[in-house]
Amino acid sequence: MADHILEMKNIIKEFSGVRALDNVNLSIERGEIHALCGENGAGKSTLMNVLSGLYPYGSYEGEIIYDGELCKFKDLRDSENKGIVIIHQELALSPYLSIKENIFLGNEQAKHGVIDWDMTEKKTDNLLKTVGLKIDPNTLVSQIGVGHQQLVEIAKAFSKSVRLLILDEPTAALNEEESANLLELIKEFKVQGITSIIISHKLNEIVTVADRITILRDGQTIETLENEDINEERIIKGMVGRDLTNRYPERHPNIGDVYFEVKDWTVHHPIDGSRTMNNNINVSIRRGEIIGIAGLMGAGRTEFAMSVFGHSYGSNISGKVYKEGKEISVKDVPTAIRNGLAYVSEDRKALGLNLLMDICENTTIASLGKISRTGVIDKEREVLAAEEYRKKMRTKTSSVFQNVGSLSGGNQQKVVLAKWLMTEPDILFLDEPTRGIDVGAKYEIYTIIEEMAASGKSICIISSELPEILGMCDRIYTMNEGRITGEVMRADANQEVLMNLMTMEEEGVS
C-alpha cells in the first residue's frame, strides 16, 4: 500500500463566483518527485496556494491531509512549520540584501534578541553547500544570476527543515545547463527522502525527472500517470483534451526583399561603459520573414533587441539602422515606434504589462494617439479597439475590463502582443515570446506570429528554446559573448549545428 505524505480531497476554490478548482484530488507519495501539468489557467498554482496556506482554510472547500493529519493552514508560516515550502516562479528575494540575510529573513538566528551574524553565516555556508552553490554568503543577491538565485531560494527552503518542496516553474528563467543541474539536485533531494512537487511547462524535463504526473484541465483532475505511462504526447493529450500532432503551425513563407537592416551595431554596458555588450553586429530581415537569434544566457541577444528598440538598453551605442534601404532613427522609444518598430519584452510582468490596469488600458497604452481627440482619450474608441484585439488574439476573458494581473500567463502574453500590434509595426522583436506558457497556448501564440509574417511583417524571435527557434524561423543567427557567430538557413539547421555556433568565439561560416 502506498505511503502518502499528502492527500488533497475534493478541493473547490472560487474567485468572484468563478470556480478555479472543481473537486480536485491529488495524492503525493512520500519521497517521490511528482509533477503537476496543465494549461495556463488549469488551476495548478491555485491548488498549490491552497496547500501552502496562501489561500487560508475557510477560503476553499475540501480537505488537506498531510502526514496523516487533517490540516487547516491559516497562512504560509503555518504550512512551513509543518515542512511544506513553496518556491514561486517569481523569486521572492531582496536584491539589496546579502544571501545570508535573504535566507534567514523572518527566521533570524538570534541570541537574547540580538542577531548572531557568525552563526547566520556558518549556517548559510552549510545550506549553500547542500544545494551545490559555492559562493560567499555575504554576496548581495543583485550580484548573482537567476540560476544562482533559484538555488538560494532552495537553500532558504532547507533552512525551514523542508519535507515537502513545491517548485513552481523552477527552470523557466534558466538556461539548459542550469536547468539540468537543478533537476539533478531535485533527484538528489529524493535520495535524501525529500518529497517534491514540480509545476512546469517544459515537458521534456518532466518526462526526465518525474515519478508520477497529475494533469489538471479547466480546474479539474484529469488523470495521474505512473512512470511507465509518462511521455510527452500522453501529457499533451491530457492537458489540451486532444492530440496535438504538430507543435508548430505549417509555414509557407512568402519572403520578399530585405526590409530591415542593422549594421555595425555596438553597445556598451549602461553603467560600466568599458564593457562591450554587443560588438559590431550585422543583422537583416526580409519582408514576411521570421528570423531567430539563438544564444546561451548572457550572449547579448536581449541587449541587442532593446538597444535597437529606441536605445532602451546600453550606452555609447553606435551603428546604423535601415528600413527599405533608408537610414532611420531609433534614438528613443517613441521615435522607434513611429518608424515601425515594436519590442515584446522577455519579462511580461515587469516590463510588458501594468498589472494594476485592465486589459483595455494595457492594450491601448502604446497607441494613445489613435484613441484620443485633442489630447483627451475617447473611452468609447479605446474600448472598441481593445475588444477588437481581444477577439484577434483569442484572449480568454469575459471582458476587456478584467484586471490583467488576474489572467493566465498565456493570456497575459496575448495582451502584450495586442498592445504592440495596435501600434501597427512593420518590424517586431519577440523576446522569449512563450516563456512560462503551456503547450496549447504556445501553439496559439505561434499561429499569431505566423499570421503576422504572412501579412508581410518582418519578425525576429529571440528564444532560449532551440526547438522553438527551429520550428518557427526561416533563418537563424547565433550569438556568443555579444557577437554574431553564425547564420544558418532553416533547412540546414539542427540543435547540434546551432549549439556549436552558439559556443564559438569567432564568427562561423554560414
C-alpha positions, 0 to 999 in steps of 0.5 A: 500500500502506498505511503502518502505524505499528502492527500488533497480531497475534493478541493473547490476554490472560487474567485468572484463566483468563478470556480478555479478548482472543481473537486480536485484530488491529488495524492503525493507519495512520500519521497517521490518527485511528482509533477503537476501539468496543465494549461495556463489557467488549469488551476495548478498554482491555485491548488498549490496556494491552497496547500501552502496556506496562501489561500487560508482554510475557510477560503476553499472547500475540501480537505488537506491531509498531510502526514496523516493529519487533517490540516487547516493552514491559516497562512504560509508560516503555518504550512512551513512549520509543518515542512511544506515550502513553496518556491514561486516562479517569481523569486521572492528575494531582496536584491539589496540584501546579502544571501545570508540575510535573504535566507534567514529573513523572518527566521533570524538566528538570534541570541537574547534578541540580538542577531548572531551574524557568525552563526547566520553565516556558518549556517548559510555556508552549510545550506549553500553547500547542500544545494551545490552553490559555492559562493560567499554568503555575504554576496548581495543577491543583485550580484548573482544570476537567476540560476544562482538565485533559484538555488538560494531560494532552495537553500532558504527552503532547507533552512525551514527543515523542508519535507515537502518542496513545491517548485513552481516553474523552477527552470523557466528563467534558466538556461539548459545547463542550469536547468539540468543541474537543478533537476539533478539536485531535485533527484538528489533531494529524493535520495535524501527522502525529500518529497517534491512537487514540480509545476512546469511547462517544459515537458521534456524535463518532466518526462526526465525527472518525474515519478508520477504526473497529475494533469489538471484541465479547466480546474479539474483532475484529469488523470495521474500517470505512473512512470511507465505511462509518462511521455510527452504526447500522453501529457499533451493529450491530457492537458489540451483534451486532444492530440496535438500532432504538430507543435508548430503551425505549417509555414509557407513563407512568402519572403520578399526583399530585405526590409530591415537592416542593422549594421555595425551595431555596438553597445556598451554596458549602461553603467560600466561603459568599458564593457562591450555588450554587443560588438559590431553586429550585422543583422537583416530581415526580409519582408514576411520573414521570421528570423531567430537569434539563438544564444546561451544566457548572457550572449547579448541577444536581449541587449541587442533587441532593446538597444535597437528598440529606441536605445532602451538598453546600453550606452555609447551605442553606435551603428546604423539602422535601415528600413527599405534601404533608408537610414532611420532613427531609433534614438528613443522609444517613441521615435522607434515606434513611429518608424515601425518598430515594436519590442515584446519584452522577455519579462511580461510582468515587469516590463510588458504589462501594468498589472494594476490596469485592465486589459483595455488600458494595457492594450491601448497604452502604446497607441494613445494617439489613435484613441484620443481627440485633442489630447483627451482619450475617447473611452468609447474608441479605446474600448472598441479597439481593445475588444477588437484585439481581444477577439484577434488574439483569442484572449480568454476573458469575459471582458476587456475590463478584467484586471490583467494581473488576474489572467493566465500567463498565456493570456497575459502574453496575448495582451502584450502582443495586442498592445504592440500590434495596435501600434501597427509595426512593420518590424517586431522583436519577440523576446522569449515570446512563450516563456512560462506558457503551456503547450496549447497556448504556445501553439496559439501564440505561434499561429499569431506570429505566423499570421503576422509574417504572412501579412508581410511583417518582418519578425525576429524571435529571440528564444532560449528554446532551440526547438522553438527557434527551429520550428518557427524561423526561416533563418537563424543567427547565433550569438556568443559573448555579444557577437554574431557567430553564425547564420544558418538557413532553416533547412540546414539547421539542427540543435547540434549545428546551432549549439556549436555556433552558439559556443564559438568565439569567432564568427562561423561560416554560414 
